[in-house]
Amino acid sequence: VENVFPHIRTRDLVAFALILLMLGMSA
């Protein structure tokens, strides 16, 4: 279970960075 928690957190961070990049490119 401890291994799944960090994995989800990393995936969420990557998704956030991707959204930020898309917003930056759109702007």
Legacy VTK file of the C-alpha trace (Angstrom):
# vtk DataFile Version 3.0
C-alpha trace
ASCII
DATASET POLYDATA
POINTS 27 float
0.000 0.000 0.000
2.908 2.352 0.772
4.176 1.910 -2.771
0.832 2.862 -4.320
0.502 6.160 -2.423
3.677 7.777 -3.840
2.844 6.429 -7.299
-0.527 8.205 -7.328
1.076 11.387 -6.021
3.708 11.317 -8.794
1.059 10.699 -11.460
-1.009 13.627 -10.139
2.092 15.837 -10.226
2.826 14.845 -13.820
-0.772 15.554 -14.838
-0.591 18.958 -13.156
2.639 19.796 -15.013
1.077 18.683 -18.291
-1.957 20.924 -17.757
0.337 23.838 -16.891
2.329 23.243 -20.079
-0.845 23.129 -22.181
-2.056 26.371 -20.593
1.304 28.003 -21.255
1.282 26.916 -24.900
-2.328 28.071 -25.339
-1.518 31.462 -23.810
LINES 1 28
27 0 1 2 3 4 5 6 7 8 9 10 11 12 13 14 15 16 17 18 19 20 21 22 23 24 25 26
